[in-house]
Amino acid sequence: FGISMVSLSACTAQEQKEKAVSESEMHVSWHYQKARIYFEMRAPTDGWVTIGFNTTNNMTGAYLLMGRVKNDEAEIVEHFTISQGNYKPVQGLGAQTKVNHVEGVQKEKNTLLKFSLPVEANSEYQKNLSEGKKYVMILAYSLADDFQHHSIMRTSINVEL
């Protein structure tokens, strides 16, 4: 698993300058290619893994990218946080999802997920993820695959994309 993560990171780093953050045993990296941003996130869990973006250190209004590997299938679902603990898939709010290039693997209580998004948001429930834009990035993971299950770890850090 560790070798796979290193080789995947090396490939993406060659395509474009990669940025990365690590906090509470969770690692997130990203790079830009054309009009898309490519993310890789990994955490010490076999449950869901999430990154989110907001302009404040508040969960209300946050754009969440929640991922999991369930039955050997990787999935990333975009969510919008209406209020603390109340987040809904953006598709259910009328927005189109543009997540692509979804890959993932779970092994020995570790989850690795990769995906891409357009840089420009296409609804009020998503965020523009332009290079150089500053956000509070939310990092979280859970012990369960159920997106409604509480996180075992959640923190936030200031980032410049």
Secondary structure, 3 states (H helix, E strand, C coil): CHHHHHHHHHHHHHHCCCEEEEECCEEEEEEEECCEEEEEEEECCCCCEEEEEECCCCCCCCEEEEEEEECCEEEEEEEEEEECCEEEEHHHHCCCCCCEEEEEEEECCEEEEEEEEECCCCCCCCCCCCCCCEEEEEEEECCCCCCCCCCCEEEEEEEEC
